[in-house]
Amino acid sequence: MSWLEQLSPEIRQYMVVTGNYWAFTLTDGALRMLVVLYFHDLGYTPLAIAMLFIFYELFGVITNLVGGWIGARLGLNKTMNVGLFMQIMALAMLLVPASLLTVPWVMAAQALSGIAKDLNKMSAKSSIKLLVPSEAQGQLYKWVAILTGSKNALKGAGFFLGGALLSLFGFQGAVLGMAVALTFVWLSSVLTLKKDLGKAKNKPKFTEIFSKSRAINILSAARMFLFGSRDVWFVVALPVYFASEYGWNHWTVGGFLALWIIGYGFVQGVAPSITGKASGRVPDGRHALSWALILGAVPVFIALAVTLQWHSQEVLIGGLLIFGALFAVNSALHSYLIVSYAGEDGVSLHVGFYYMANAMGRLIGTVLSGWLYQDYGLPMCLWVSAGFIFLTALISVNLPGHQSRTPGRVE
């Protein structure tokens, strides 16, 4: 372990933060797939399954808004460790006998998991801003892209893990194994994470949870519609469609969606090479606009193919892969821009507000995914997705170009 001791304190803290984020994300993705497939097997309608995640997304909105303020006052180490512990408690709630897994109980467990997820995400994304020098924008972009991309790759692995564990051990066996593993991660984090990470020098007032930055407000609005455009067909409609229309089993549904998110995460990780390295400049609002316009064409094409029954299965699967790659670039651009726009003192306030909008988009997309698919089918979900993306592009017109400071080169 001598090589570890030779690393700088910033690199070691980045490794701890990333490790926490990875472990949490693996259980979060697995739990999502477990709940969707388990309750689909029990005969729940797509809308009813979507309702199970309402509190997950709703409390994510609240957590991001308030969590950034708490992180600025108490430190990001505390919010990250509390998030890990709350996920353990959420998993423990699902270990009750199957007869007690009622809709209100599962919704309450999902609410706790939603709070935990967004405390963990806000803490991880905010901490990177503090571990990179302000003039090293290229390095900041790379670190954000690596964290976000690897997280999503592991979320994909979690989707596969959830489907596999459900098939092998059943719902409760899968949940128990994840709770035990995450407990060890939480104990390690408590012992190794820097105590004053992210604590603001000037204690922010509660009224400061709402961003006063025009750039962050615009980016947050664009982010809301961007993530709504994904979840309106991905969260409930797509796995149920694969299971009901194509007859795919748990392994196949979980495995395919896992590979999709792993590929999505890989593209996020290399996004700096795609968007900035060739020109030697980090991206700005104009890049966010152009990539959103490109993304919007994909769900339109898939919707037409599915509606007209023109090679619908091939187009759906191929289009989903293209959508994932383009969405990954859009998401990576947004993730970099929010960390770049945020101020260093109390960075979690700005990042928390932004991810509040992110959670609001997921909430809207989740509800619409169940309702639109149940009443109108998959093509309607895709048309709404396209509409949300073009709203993202319209909002992105107002994002600023490069800031007045000289950006660092992408290394």
N, C-alpha and C positions, 0 to 999 in steps of 0.2 A: 504493500500500500504506500510505498515511499513516493511513487509518482503522484499520488493524490496530494500528499503534503507539499509537493513542489508547485502545485497550482496556486494561482492568486486567490485571495479570499472571495473576490467577485465571481470567479469561475466556479469555485466550490459552492457558493450560495446559489448560483444559477443551476448547478446540477441538482441541488436539494429541491429547489422550487420545481424544476422540470420533472424530477422523479415523483414528487407528490402529485403533480398534475397528471402525469402518466397513469399512476395507480388509480387515482380517482376516476379518470376518464374511462379506464377499462371497466370498472364496476358500473359506471353510469350507463355506458352503451349496452352492457350485458343486461342490466336491469330493465332498460327500455324494451329490448327485444323480448325478454322474459314476459313482461306484462302484456305486450301486444299479442304474442302467440298464445300464451296461457289463457287469456280471457277470450280470444277468438275461438279457441277449442271449446270453451264453456258455452259458446253460442251467443256471445255479446255482439251487438250490431257495431258497425264502424263508428257511428256517432257515440255510442255508449263507451267504446274503448277510448275515443278521443277525450271524453269527459273525465276519464281517469287521470289525464295529464293536465287538466285545467289548473288545478292548484299548483302543480309543478311549475308551470309557466307563469302563473299569476304571482306566486311568491318569489319567483325569479326576478320579476319586474321590481317588486318592492325591495328585495334584497340588494339588487344593484344600486338602487337609488339611495338607500340608507347605508348599505355596506361600505360604499366609498367614503362616507363621512366617518364611520366607525374605524375604518382602516387608517384614515389620516390622523385620527386622534389616538388610537391605541397601538397602531403598528400592524403591518401586513402579516407578520408572523402569527399573530393571534387570530386574525380572520382566517388565515389558511388552515391553521390547526383546528379551529372551531368547525370549519367546513368539513374537514375529514371526519371529525368525531360525530357530527350530525348525520353524515352519510352512513356511518356504522349504526346509529340509532334507527335510521330509516329502514335499513336492511333488517334489523332486529324486529321491527314492527311487523314485517312480513313473514316472520317465523311462527306465527300463531297457527292453530289448526285450520285446515282448508275451509271448514264451515264458518269460521270467523272472518274470512277474507271478503267482507262485504264491500260494496262500492265506497261508502263513506270512509271505511278504514283504509282502503288502498289509496284513496284520494288524500287522506291525511299523511300517509307515509310518503306519497309523492310530493306533497307540499314540503315536508322536511327535506327530502332529497333535492328539491328545487332550490331551497335556501342554501343547502350545502354546496351544490354545484356552482352557483353564482358567487358565493363567497370565495370558493377555491379559484375560479377563473379570474375574478377581479383581482385577487391577491397576486396570482401568478403573472398576469399581464402588466400590472402596475409595477411590480418589483423589478422587471427588466429595465424600465426607464431609469431606475436608480442605480443599476449596475453597469450602465454604459455611459461614457462621457458624452456631454451634450453636443460636442462638435462631431462625434463619430456617427453620423446619421446612416451611413452605409452599414456599419456594424450593427446598429440598432435594428435596421430593416431585416438583416440576416437572422439575428437572434429571435426577433418576433416571429419571423417566418418559420424558423426551425421549431420553436415551441408550439406554434399553432398547427403546423403541418404534422409534427409527430403526435400531437394530441389527437388529431382527427384520424390518423392512421390507427392509433390504439383504440379509438372509439369504434372504428370498423372491426378491429379484432374483437372488441367487446360484443358487437352484434353477433359475430360468429360464435363467440364463447357462450352468449346467452342461449342461442338456438341449440348448441351442442349440449350444454349442461342441462337444459330442459329435457332433451331426449334421453340423456344418460342417467340423470339423478333426480329428475322431477323438480318441481318449482322450489320446494323448501330446501332440498339438498343443495341446489345451486346457490340459493340466497345465503345459506349458512356458510358455505365455503368462501364466498366473497366477503362476508362480514369478518371472518377470522383473518383472512389475508390483509384486509384493509386496517385492521387493528394493529398489526405489526408495523405497517407503514406509518400510521399515526404516532405510535410511540417513538419511532425513529425520528420523525419530523420534530416532535416536541424537544428532543435532545440536541438536534443539530441546527435548527434554523435560527438565524441571527435575531437577537431579542428586540432590537430597535428598528428593524427593517421597515421603511415606509412611514415612520411616524413623522407627522408634520411639525416643523419648528414652531409655527404659529397655529394654535388650536382653532380649527375652522368652526364657525357657527353652524347650527343645524340648517339655517336658511340658505347656506351655501351649497346644499346638495344639488340645486338646480344650476346647470352650467350657464355662465354669463358670456361664454365665448361663441361668437357667431359661427365660426368654422366648425366647432364641435357640435353645435345644435344642428347645422345642416348635415354634417356627416352622420349624426345619430338618426335623423329622419330617413336618410338614404339607407342606413343599415336596417332599420325597422322593416322597410318594404323588401329589401334584399332577402332577409331571412324568412319573411313571410312567403316569398316566392318559392323558396325551397320546401318549407314544411307543409305548404298547402297541398302538396301531392306526395311528399316523401314520408311523412310521419305515420299516417294511418292508411291512406289510400293505396300506396304502392305495395306494402307487404300483404295487405288483405287482397288486393287485385291478383298478385302472384299466386297466393294460396287458393283463391276461389276460382279464378279464370284459367290458370295454367295447371292447377293441382299440385303445386310445389309443396314439399314437406318442410318441416322446421329447419332441417339441415340446409336444404337448398335455399330457402328464403334468407335465413341468417347468413349463410355463406356468401351469397351473391351481394347482399347489402354490405357485408363486411368488406368484400373486395372493392366495392364501389367507394366506400369511405377511406379505405387504406390508400387507394389510388388518388382520391381527393386530397388526402393528407400529404402524400408524396409531392403532388403538384404544388400545394401550398408551401412546402419546404423549399422548393426550387424556384418559387415565384420571383425572387430578386434577379435571377438569371434571365427570366422571361421578360420582365418589365423594366429593368433598370441597368443591368450590367453592360449591355452593348453600348449604351450612350454614356456610361460613366456617371449617371445622375440618378438620385433616388426619385421615386414617383411623386406626383402631386394630384390635385383634384381633376386635372384634365385626363389623366390615365384612368381614374375611377369612372369618369363619364364614358369614355370610349369602350372600355371593357364591359360595362353594363349594357351598352347597345348591342354588342356582339352576343352576349349571353341571351338577350331577350328573343332572338330569332329561334332558339332551340326548342323551347316548349311549344311555340306556334307550329313548327314542323311536325313535332310528335303528335300534337292534338289532331292535326289534319290527317295524319296517317292512321291513327287509331279510329277516328270517326269514319273515315272512308274504307276502313279495313284493308288498307294497302300495306302488305307485309308488316302488319301492326306489331307483332312480337319482335321481329328483327329491328324495326325502327325504334320501338320503345326501349329495348335494351341498349342498342347502339347510341341512341339519342341521350339516354341516361348517362352513359359514359362520357359523352361530349359535354353534356351539361355539368357533370361533376368537375371536369377539368377546368372549364371556364368559370364556374362558380368558385372554385378554389382560388383562382387568380384574383377575382373580385374580392373575396373574403380576406385574402392576404394583404391586398392593397389597403382595405379599410382598417385592418388590424394595425398595420404600420402607421397609417395616417393619424389614428387616434392617439397612439403613444407619442408620435412626433408633435402633434398639436398640444398635448397636455403639458401643463407646467410641472416642474420637478417637485416643488413643495406642495404636498397634498395631491400628488398625481392621481391617487385612487379616487378622488372626488370626480375628476373629469372622466376617468376610465369607467367608474361605476355608473355615471349618468349615461354614457355611451352604451354600456352593456345592458342598462335598463331598457333602452330602445331596442336592442338586440332581442331581449327576452320578450318585449311586447310584440315584436314581429313573429317570434316563435309561437306565442300565445294565439295570435290571430290566425296564423297558418295552421296550427293544430286543430282549432275549433272548425275552421273552414274545411280542413282535410276530411274530417269525419262527416260533416253535414253535406258538403258538396258531392262527395263520393257516394254517399248513401242515397241521395235524392236525384243526382244528375249524372253520376258516373265519372270515370277518370278524365275524359276530355275536358269537362268543365273545370276540373282542378288545374289542368294544364293551361287553359285560357286565362284563368285568374292569375296563375303564376306569371304568365307573360305580361299581363297588365301591371302586376306589382313591379316587375323588372323595369318596365318603361317608366313607371313612376320614380323608381330609383334613379334612372338616368336623368329624368327631368329635374329632380332635386339636385343631382350632382353637378348640374350646370353652374350652380352658385358656389361650388367648392373653390377655395383659393388655389392659385398656382403656387410655385415655390415661395417659401417664406423669405424674408429679407436677408436672413443669415445665409452664409455660403454653405450649401449642403456638402456632406462628406461624400467621397466617392465610394461606390459599391466595390468592396474588395473581393 
